[in-house]
């Protein structure tokens, strides 16, 4: 019932009617949208200028992240008829650098097996599936079918896994006629398959989530799947349903040690409320995942980074992550009109080990730097008194500086309307925090701004970099090369034009930079 619970009354009414229709009707009603309409110049209030957002209508999770033949594909949960969640399709966009995107036609439509929920995509380079040829290997998408009629009838087997393939690098897709490839034996939440080729085990591995745990499968051909093992019933956070898993290997920076990382999104149950993504570090032997530790960490301590997963098949084998920059607590109520939601900036994930503890770090992909021009640089700024800097639009900017994590620092962005967004590093509380309570429009949902969001950190006198990236409706903060991350939406009614940095101690910050960021549209 997760899905029905989430949906506002306004949305339920049309849905009740549409459930009576068969799924072919759903397809017909949206098929005209296959042509991308040019209906925006991307300057509506709150429209992200350098984050991916759908041209129009509702978007949630990133899906099918795969690189092939010079192109990064971004598929996404998409409802082309409204700006709230509805019968899911896979929207599609492509990019050469993961920063500027070209919108493509909808890739996957609902069919008789159900709506198209989240999943992944692989390049089947050896044509193991037989769905392409040796010369033209297929892209294969693996996704969850969600049969709304089954859910409404109170059944428990309405989520199954299906596949589709493309022989023209993602432009057109054909569903496999043997779908579903994994049926359901009565597990209510049974979804979000992530598939990758395991080079050691020499087979495909699929991981999906089943309510409170993850399930692993193997296959030689992407069509016949064998259940291998389960993980997590007694591990990690369980404040909500597990969603959108991912599993991959990373080398510990500066060593030859390799560890497997398991990402699990959870909703609700994140530390700052609602949706969030936890991770485990451990080992995977081709069949079973074993975590090194009982506890779990979070990939991002801000409120708006959910359902994030990583790319398959990247050129340099880099682990690139994109998350949905929202939270189910209020995702359907945010104050945008033409479209709803954006993705986080793509981030390269790395693994570091400090004091015998593993941490994932997230750093924005290098190609982002091509969009930057320098506005101001200062080698050293004394915080004897508050440092103030006027700039016409901080909502399309990047701020960087270096500080040491034993010093208290407060950074505030303000506008003429009296709206303020505050990021604080507090070594006494051993916390960083983000306060968006007065950052702009907040009253569309009480849980958007009912508290300050915090991130516990390890206090030390280590000098670290602070990087803050602001768009028209988001802030992303990376401290200590992405060891500490906070991503949040904000809806200021005017651009912030005043930056204030202060400290309770007489201290300095170094290598300050203010950069503007060119729009991608
Ligand atoms: C995560 C999620 C997935 C599901 C999709 C439906 O946000 O709930 O578990 O596949 O969204 O749109």
Boltz pocket constraint, residues with backbone or C-beta under 6 A from the ligand:
constraints:
  - pocket:
      binder: B
      contacts: [[A, 60], [A, 61], [A, 77], [A, 88], [A, 116], [A, 117], [A, 118], [A, 119], [A, 144], [A, 191], [A, 192], [A, 242], [A, 243], [A, 244], [A, 307]]
      max_distance: 6.0
